Amino acid sequence: MSNVAKVLKAEIARISKKEAKSATQAIGKSNTWLRKTVADMKKRLVLLEKENKRLVATVKKYQVAQPEKPDQEEGKKARFTSKGILALRKKLRLSQADFGKLLGTTPGAVHLWEKKVGALNLREKTKAAILSVRGLGAREAKEKVKEIGGKLKKAKAAASKRRKR
């Protein structure tokens, strides 16, 4: 009789293990899939962070220096006219194209400023750039234009290399 009880007990244990295994097997499969997905996402995150660092370094390398921000009150009080812009450009001995590069605008914009009658309505960024250029001498202005021109050429070259890839 004890033999039958042992066999019955073993059979019950075997069947319960089988049932428990089949009940948790689906959870195990989804758990394995989730672990693989998380590992894959971690790898992708590392690659994206490396790419982001590289791009940030490239942008910083070729970024044009922003003009120094003058005193806010001075910028609001300053009144810009076509005669003033022309006089400043002549003082710095710059062409309209070079003056535009120095201020971060186009030569066409400089031409329009010089031809307009009366006070000029300029953006805050442009006003700040003009105010920062006011204190420069002709040599300093030409050096800054060369720096900006070199940075722009490098940036264009880098952009064309990226397009070719």
KOLVEXTI-924651 format. One record per atom (N, C-alpha, C): y, x negated, z negated. Coordinates in steps of 0.05 Angstrom, whole numbers, plus 5000, padded with zeros to 4 digits. Layout:
BEGIN
YXZ ...
END
This chain:
BEGIN
497649845000 500050005000 502549835000 502549614985 504849444985 505349315012 503349275028 503649165054 505149355072 504649605070 506049815086 508949825078 509549795052 512249805043 513849565053 512549325054 513849085064 514449115094 512549215109 512849255138 515049455143 515049675128 517049885131 519849775124 520049625103 522549505094 523549305116 521849145127 522548955148 523549095173 522049315180 522849475204 525549605200 526149705177 528649825171 530949615172 530449385162 532349165163 532949085191 530749055208 531048985236 532749185251 532149435248 533549655262 536449665253 536949635227 539749645217 541349405228 540049175230 541448935241 542148995271 540149105285 540549165313 542849365317 542949575301 545049775302 547749655296 547849485275 550349365267 551449175289 549549035301 550248845323 551348995347 550049215354 551049375377 553649505371 554149575346 556649705339 558949505339 558449255332 560649055331 560748885356 558948915374 558948745398 561448795415 562249045418 564649105433 567148985421 567248975395 569548855380 569448555385 567148435385 566848145390 567748065418 567048235438 567848175465 570948195468 572148405456 575048435458 576448215443 575248125421 576447915405 576347655421 574147595434 573947355451 575947365473 576247595486 578147625508 581047575498 581647685474 584347655463 584847355456 582847215445 583246935439 583746775464 582346835486 582746695511 585546755522 586446995520 589147075529 591246935513 590946925487 592946785470 593046485477 590746365481 590746075488 592046025515 591546205534 592846185560 595846215558 596746405542 599646445538 600946215524 599646085505 600645855492 601145625512 599145585530 599445375550 601745435568 602045685577 604245765594 606945725580 607045795554 609545765539 610345465538 608445295533 609045005532 610144915559 608845005581 609844925608 612645035613 613145275605 615745395610 617945265593 617245185568 619145035552 619844765564 617844625574 618344365588 620144405612 619544605628 621244665652 624044735644 624344895622 627044965613 628544725604 627344545589 628644295580 629544135604 627844115624 628543965648 630944085663 630944345665 633144485679 635744465663 635544485637 638044455620 639144175623 637443975623 638343695627 639643655654 638443775675 639543755702 642243885704 642544125692 645044265692 647244115678 646544005654 648543845639 649343595654 647443485669 648043235684 650143285706 649843515719 651543565742 653843765736 654143845712 656244035705 658943905706 660844045719 663543955721 664943985693 666243785685 667543785659 669744005658 669644165638 671644385634 674244265624 676444365634 679044255625 679344315595 680844135582 681344175553 682944425549 682244565528 683744815522 686244755507 688544815519 691044775505 691444985484 693544955470 694245145448 694445425460 693245625448 693145905458 695946015462 697745965443 700446075445 701945955468 701545695472 702845565495 702045695521 699445765524 698345885548 699546155553 700046305531 701146575534 704046565541 705546365530 708346345535 708946225563 707146065573 707645915598 708046115621 710046045637 710646205661 710346025685 708546105703 708045945726 709346065751 710645895767 711945985792 710945805814 711445895839 710645735862 712045465862 714545465855 716045205854 714845015833 714045125810 712844965789 710244845798 708545005811 705944905821 706344695842 708244745860 708744545881 709844285869 711744315850 712844075837 710643915822 708844055809 706743915794 704843775813 704243905835 702443785855 703743535867 706343555874 707743325885 707943105865 708443175839 708642965818 706042815816 703742955819 701142825817 700242695843 701842735864 701342625891 698542705901 697942955900 695343055908 695643255931 693643265948 693643465969 692843735957 693143945972 692344205961 689344215955 687744085972 684844085967 684243935941 685343705937 684843555913 685943695888 688243815891 689443965868 687544205861 686544335882 684644555877 682144455863 681044225871 678644115858 679244055828 681643945824 682443875796 682544115778 683444345790 683744585774 681344765775 679444695793 677044865795 677445105812 679245085832 679845305850 679545205879 680245385898 680045305926 682745215936 682745055957 685344975969 686945225979 685545425988 686945675996 688545805974 687345805950 688745915927 691245765921 691045495922 693445325917 695645385938 694845415962 696745485984 698145745978 696545945970 697746215965 699646195941 698946045920 700646015897 703345895905 703245695923 705745555930 707445725949 706245915962 707846085981 708846345969 707746425946 708546675934 711346645921 712746865921 715446875909 715246995881 716646865862 716646965835 714446855817 714046995795 712046895776 709246945786 707446765780 704646795788 703046925766 701247105775 699447235756 696747095758 696146915740 693746745741 691746825719 689246755724 687246795704 687646595681 686446665658 686746495634 685546225639 683246215653 681945965658 683645785675 684945905695 686745745713 689145655698 690345825681 692645755666 691945515648 689645525635 688845305617 688445045633 687345065657 687044835674 689744705682 691544875689 694244775697 695644645673 695444775650 696644655626 695444385619 692744355623 691544105616 692243885636 692943965661 693643775681 696543685679 698243845666 701143785664 701743515653 700143425633 700743175620 699642935634 698242965656 697042745670 699042595688 698442345693 699942195713 698442195739 699742085760 698542095787 695841945787 695741705775 693241555775 691041705760 691641805737 689641945721 688542185737 690342325750 689642565765 687742485788 688342265802 686642185824 683942095814 683841965791 681241885780 679542125773 680842325761 679342575754 678342705779 679842715800 679042835825 676542685836 676642415834 674342265844 671842325827 672142345801 669942415783 668742685791 670542875794 669643145801 668243145828 669443005847 668242995874 665542865873 665142655858 662542525855 660442715843 661242855822 659443045809 658643275827 660643365843 660043585861 658043495883 658443245893 656643145914 653843115903 653543015878 650942995866 649643265862 651243455853 650143725849 649243845875 650743805896 649943915923 647443775932 647143515929 644843375937 642343465922 642643505896 640443605880 639543885889 641544055895 640944325904 639444325931 640344145949 638944135975 636144035972 635643845954 632943745949 631243975938 632244135920 630744355909 630044565931 631844605950 631344795971 629244695990 629044435994 627144326013 624244346002 623944355976 621244365963 620044615970 
END
